[in-house]
Amino acid sequence: MVLYIYSNVIGSFVFNTGLRIIDQTLFDEEDTVNNAINLNNNEWLEEEKALIKKHGHKIIYLGKKKTELIETSKDNRFELVNERISEIPNFYQLMRKAGIIIAKHKIKNSVKQDTLVIQAINNIDELDRVANTLVKRLREWYKLYLPEFSKKVRDNEKFVELILKNKKSELLKEINISSKKSMGANLAEADTKPIEELAKRITSLYDLRESQSQYLELIIKKTYPNMYAITGSQIGAKLISFAGSFEKLAKFPASTIQLLGAEEALFRHLKTGAKSPKYGILHEHPLVTQARASEREKVARALGDKISIAVKVDFFNGKFIGEKLRNYLEKKFIKKKK
């Protein structure tokens, strides 16, 4: 008599010629994930081998396997087989438990390096927004105390650093204004202390941003060396973030990479016929910012092309060619500019 064997995520089952279950081995919880992976890869399970040994070799596996341990069959009666399996006691509870175990495993293993990159660059962007908002408030507040200094120092980080390190008299000397000519109010120490506290908090945000940037550069440089060689850490991370994952970025053509970050302008162009964007986040790249306005589209197109190559090489773990690609771009555009 010919028997059949079939497996799913809860166990392995032996059927007679009438497709009635005559033997079964239900999987232990700790084996559920590995068995599900092996089934997906068409590998033989230990439970299947044990049942084959128990019932002899006159047994046919219903489905595909990579190796011919026994005869396999592409039988089209899987609906009936699954119906028979669903009749075993506690079937739905077992399927639910196995589904939860497998889902947890997939969620746990879905966190990859590009996921960390996206979180890091999003955090850096949010720190920038928060710090800029607070600096704006600090400048308005400090203008009550020393308005001339706020106008003189445009760099936000330097502004915060200087007001923390120097007293009002020292800052007045730095901008060559006497205290009598200053329009700032003479605030008491109790009134200037909250301003200093705000400046200290902003400094801590700058420090946090710096540490996050160092972490981002480390992970980008190590994981995506070819892309890093061309884009650096910040632009490379933003490209991954706009794409949604590094795998998606690797699948994009160069023209799409060129426009990443300009989605709103692109949709506006498609909807209203407004001017089409020429580049997205690549406008932050030094080669684009330093190029003449008439040549920026050309530079962005070349950048998108080389980034596309670098990303694909990184995705497939190819050799390091980032320096070669970067040198080509620098030689072509920096030399031309000179």
C-alpha positions as CSV (number, residue, x, y, z in Angstrom):
1,M,0.0,0.0,0.0
2,V,1.3,3.4,-1.0
3,L,1.3,6.1,1.8
4,Y,1.6,9.8,1.5
5,I,3.4,12.3,3.8
6,Y,2.8,16.0,4.0
7,S,4.0,18.8,6.4
8,N,2.8,22.3,7.4
9,V,3.8,24.7,10.3
10,I,2.3,22.6,13.0
11,G,3.4,19.1,12.1
12,S,4.1,16.2,9.7
13,F,1.3,13.9,8.7
14,V,1.1,10.4,7.1
15,F,-2.0,9.6,4.9
16,N,-3.3,6.3,3.5
17,T,-4.4,6.0,-0.1
18,G,-7.8,7.5,0.8
19,L,-6.0,10.5,2.3
20,R,-6.9,9.7,5.9
21,I,-4.4,10.5,8.6
22,I,-2.9,7.4,10.0
23,D,0.1,8.9,11.8
24,Q,1.4,12.3,12.8
25,T,4.2,14.2,14.6
26,L,3.3,17.6,15.9
27,F,6.1,20.1,16.2
28,D,7.4,21.3,19.5
29,E,7.2,25.1,20.0
30,E,11.0,25.6,20.0
31,D,11.2,23.8,16.6
32,T,8.4,25.8,14.9
33,V,10.5,28.5,13.4
34,N,13.3,26.3,12.1
35,N,10.8,23.8,10.6
36,A,8.9,26.7,8.9
37,I,12.2,28.0,7.4
38,N,13.1,24.5,6.2
39,L,9.7,23.9,4.7
40,N,9.9,27.2,2.9
41,N,13.3,26.2,1.5
42,N,12.0,22.7,0.5
43,E,14.4,21.0,3.0
44,W,13.6,17.6,4.7
45,L,12.6,17.8,8.3
46,E,13.8,15.5,11.0
47,E,10.2,14.6,11.9
48,E,9.6,13.7,8.2
49,K,12.7,11.5,8.1
50,A,11.5,9.7,11.3
51,L,8.1,9.0,9.8
52,I,9.6,7.8,6.6
53,K,11.8,5.4,8.5
54,K,8.9,4.2,10.6
55,H,6.6,3.5,7.6
56,G,9.1,2.3,5.0
57,H,10.0,3.7,1.7
58,K,6.7,3.0,0.0
59,I,5.7,6.5,0.8
60,I,5.3,9.6,-1.4
61,Y,5.8,13.2,-0.3
62,L,3.1,15.6,-1.4
63,G,5.0,18.6,-2.6
64,K,8.5,19.7,-3.6
65,K,11.9,18.9,-2.0
66,K,15.4,19.9,-3.0
67,T,16.8,16.3,-2.7
68,E,15.2,13.0,-3.6
69,L,15.0,11.2,-0.2
70,I,11.8,9.6,-1.4
71,E,9.5,10.0,-4.4
72,T,7.7,13.4,-4.5
73,S,4.4,14.2,-6.1
74,K,2.9,17.5,-7.3
75,D,-0.5,16.1,-6.4
76,N,-3.4,18.6,-6.8
77,R,-5.3,17.3,-3.8
78,F,-3.8,19.7,-1.3
79,E,-7.2,21.1,-0.5
80,L,-8.4,17.7,0.7
81,V,-5.2,17.1,2.6
82,N,-5.5,20.4,4.4
83,E,-9.1,19.6,5.2
84,R,-8.1,16.3,6.8
85,I,-5.4,18.1,8.9
86,S,-8.0,20.7,10.0
87,E,-10.0,17.9,11.6
88,I,-7.3,17.0,14.2
89,P,-8.0,18.1,17.8
90,N,-7.1,21.7,18.6
91,F,-6.1,22.5,15.0
92,Y,-7.0,26.2,15.1
93,Q,-5.3,26.7,18.4
94,L,-2.1,25.0,17.1
95,M,-2.2,27.1,13.9
96,R,-2.7,30.3,15.9
97,K,0.2,29.5,18.2
98,A,2.5,28.6,15.3
99,G,1.5,31.8,13.5
100,I,2.3,34.0,16.5
101,I,5.7,32.3,17.0
102,I,6.6,32.7,13.3
103,A,5.3,36.3,13.2
104,K,7.4,37.2,16.2
105,H,10.5,35.7,14.6
106,K,10.0,37.6,11.4
107,I,9.5,40.9,13.3
108,K,12.6,40.3,15.3
109,N,14.7,39.5,12.2
110,S,13.2,42.4,10.2
111,V,15.5,44.9,12.0
112,K,18.4,45.4,9.7
113,Q,21.2,48.0,9.4
114,D,19.1,50.2,7.1
115,T,16.3,50.3,9.7
116,L,18.9,51.6,12.2
117,V,20.1,54.1,9.6
118,I,16.6,55.4,9.0
119,Q,15.9,55.9,12.7
120,A,19.3,57.6,13.2
121,I,18.9,60.1,10.3
122,N,15.3,60.9,11.3
123,N,16.4,61.5,14.9
124,I,19.1,63.9,13.6
125,D,16.6,65.8,11.5
126,E,14.3,66.1,14.4
127,L,17.1,67.3,16.7
128,D,17.9,70.0,14.1
129,R,14.3,71.1,14.0
130,V,14.0,71.3,17.8
131,A,17.4,73.0,18.2
132,N,16.6,75.6,15.5
133,T,13.2,76.4,17.1
134,L,14.8,76.8,20.5
135,V,17.7,78.9,19.2
136,K,15.1,81.2,17.6
137,R,13.5,81.6,21.0
138,L,16.9,82.1,22.6
139,R,17.9,84.8,20.2
140,E,14.6,86.7,20.7
141,W,15.0,86.4,24.5
142,Y,18.7,87.4,24.4
143,K,17.9,90.5,22.3
144,L,16.3,92.0,25.3
145,Y,19.7,91.7,27.0
146,L,22.1,92.4,24.2
147,P,20.4,92.9,20.8
148,E,23.6,94.0,18.9
149,F,25.4,90.7,19.6
150,S,22.5,88.5,18.2
151,K,22.7,90.4,14.9
152,K,26.5,90.1,14.6
153,V,26.8,86.4,15.1
154,R,24.8,84.4,12.5
155,D,26.0,80.9,13.3
156,N,23.6,79.4,15.8
157,E,26.1,77.0,17.5
158,K,28.7,79.8,17.9
159,F,26.1,82.1,19.2
160,V,25.1,79.7,21.9
161,E,28.7,78.9,22.8
162,L,29.7,82.5,23.1
163,I,26.8,83.6,25.4
164,L,27.6,80.7,27.7
165,K,31.3,81.4,27.9
166,N,31.3,85.2,28.1
167,K,29.7,87.8,30.2
168,K,27.9,90.8,28.7
169,S,30.9,93.1,29.0
170,E,33.1,90.7,27.2
171,L,30.6,90.3,24.3
172,L,30.3,94.0,24.0
173,K,34.1,94.3,23.6
174,E,34.1,91.6,20.9
175,I,31.6,93.6,18.8
176,N,33.2,97.0,19.7
177,I,30.2,98.5,21.4
178,S,30.2,100.3,24.8
179,S,27.7,99.4,27.4
180,K,26.3,103.0,27.2
181,K,25.6,102.6,23.5
182,S,23.9,99.2,23.8
183,M,20.2,99.1,23.6
184,G,20.0,96.0,25.8
185,A,18.3,96.1,29.2
186,N,20.3,95.7,32.4
187,L,18.7,92.4,33.6
188,A,19.3,91.0,37.0
189,E,21.1,87.7,37.5
190,A,17.7,86.0,38.3
191,D,16.5,87.1,34.9
192,T,19.5,86.0,32.9
193,K,19.7,82.6,34.6
194,P,16.8,81.1,32.6
195,I,18.4,82.4,29.4
196,E,21.6,80.6,30.3
197,E,19.7,77.4,31.2
198,L,18.0,77.4,27.8
199,A,21.4,77.9,26.1
200,K,22.8,74.9,28.1
201,R,19.9,72.7,27.0
202,I,20.5,73.7,23.4
203,T,24.2,72.9,23.7
204,S,23.2,69.4,25.0
205,L,21.1,69.0,21.9
206,Y,24.1,69.9,19.7
207,D,26.2,67.4,21.6
208,L,23.6,64.7,21.1
209,R,23.3,65.5,17.4
210,E,27.1,65.2,17.1
211,S,27.2,61.8,18.8
212,Q,24.3,60.6,16.6
213,S,26.1,61.8,13.5
214,Q,29.2,59.9,14.5
215,Y,27.2,56.8,15.0
216,L,25.5,57.2,11.6
217,E,28.8,57.8,9.8
218,L,30.2,54.7,11.4
219,I,27.4,52.4,10.4
220,I,27.1,53.9,6.8
221,K,30.8,53.6,6.2
222,K,31.0,50.0,7.5
223,T,27.8,48.7,5.9
224,Y,27.6,50.7,2.6
225,P,31.2,51.7,1.8
226,N,30.7,52.4,-1.9
227,M,27.7,54.6,-1.3
228,Y,29.4,56.4,1.5
229,A,32.4,57.2,-0.7
230,I,30.2,59.2,-3.0
231,T,27.4,60.6,-0.7
232,G,28.8,60.7,2.7
233,S,26.8,59.6,5.7
234,Q,24.0,62.3,5.8
235,I,23.0,62.2,2.2
236,G,23.3,58.5,2.0
237,A,21.1,58.0,5.0
238,K,18.5,60.4,3.6
239,L,18.4,58.5,0.3
240,I,17.8,55.2,2.2
241,S,15.1,56.9,4.3
242,F,13.3,58.4,1.3
243,A,13.5,55.0,-0.5
244,G,12.2,53.1,2.6
245,S,15.0,50.5,2.7
246,F,18.4,49.9,1.2
247,E,17.0,47.1,-0.9
248,K,14.4,49.4,-2.4
249,L,17.1,52.0,-3.1
250,A,19.2,49.3,-4.8
251,K,16.3,48.5,-7.1
252,F,15.7,52.1,-8.1
253,P,17.1,53.4,-11.5
254,A,19.5,56.3,-11.5
255,S,16.7,58.7,-12.5
256,T,14.7,57.9,-9.4
257,I,17.6,58.3,-7.1
258,Q,18.3,61.7,-8.7
259,L,14.7,62.8,-7.7
260,L,14.5,61.3,-4.2
261,G,13.4,64.0,-1.8
262,A,11.6,66.0,-4.5
263,E,8.4,63.9,-4.5
264,E,6.1,66.9,-3.7
265,A,7.5,68.9,-6.5
266,L,7.2,66.0,-8.9
267,F,3.6,65.3,-8.0
268,R,2.8,69.0,-8.4
269,H,4.4,68.9,-11.8
270,L,2.4,65.8,-12.8
271,K,-0.9,67.3,-11.4
272,T,-0.6,71.0,-12.4
273,G,2.0,71.1,-15.1
274,A,4.4,73.1,-12.9
275,K,8.1,73.1,-13.5
276,S,9.6,69.6,-13.2
277,P,12.2,69.1,-10.4
278,K,15.7,68.4,-11.6
279,Y,17.0,66.8,-8.3
280,G,16.0,66.1,-4.8
281,I,18.1,65.6,-1.7
282,L,21.2,65.6,-4.0
283,H,21.0,69.4,-4.0
284,E,22.8,69.1,-0.6
285,H,25.8,67.4,-2.3
286,P,28.9,69.6,-2.5
287,L,29.3,68.9,-6.2
288,V,25.8,70.2,-6.9
289,T,26.0,73.2,-4.6
290,Q,29.4,74.3,-6.0
291,A,28.3,73.8,-9.6
292,R,27.0,76.7,-11.8
293,A,23.2,76.9,-11.8
294,S,23.1,75.9,-15.5
295,E,25.1,72.7,-14.8
296,R,23.5,71.5,-11.6
297,E,21.0,69.3,-13.4
298,K,23.9,67.6,-15.3
299,V,25.9,67.1,-12.1
300,A,22.9,65.7,-10.2
301,R,22.2,63.3,-13.1
302,A,25.8,62.0,-13.1
303,L,25.7,61.7,-9.3
304,G,22.5,59.7,-9.5
305,D,24.1,57.4,-12.0
306,K,27.2,56.7,-9.9
307,I,25.2,56.4,-6.7
308,S,23.0,53.8,-8.4
309,I,26.0,51.8,-9.3
310,A,27.6,52.1,-5.8
311,V,24.3,51.1,-4.1
312,K,23.9,48.0,-6.2
313,V,27.5,46.9,-5.6
314,D,27.0,47.3,-1.9
315,F,23.7,45.4,-2.0
316,F,25.3,42.4,-3.7
317,N,28.4,42.7,-1.5
318,G,30.7,43.5,-4.4
319,K,34.2,44.9,-4.4
320,F,35.0,48.5,-3.2
321,I,34.8,50.8,-6.2
322,G,33.5,53.9,-4.4
323,E,36.8,55.8,-4.6
324,K,37.0,55.2,-8.3
325,L,33.5,56.4,-8.8
326,R,34.1,59.5,-6.6
327,N,37.3,60.3,-8.4
328,Y,35.5,60.2,-11.7
329,L,32.9,62.7,-10.6
330,E,35.4,65.0,-9.0
331,K,37.7,64.9,-12.0
332,K,34.8,65.6,-14.4
333,F,33.1,68.5,-12.5
334,I,35.7,70.1,-10.2
335,K,38.3,70.3,-12.9
336,K,35.8,71.6,-15.3
337,K,34.7,74.3,-12.9
338,K,38.3,75.5,-12.5
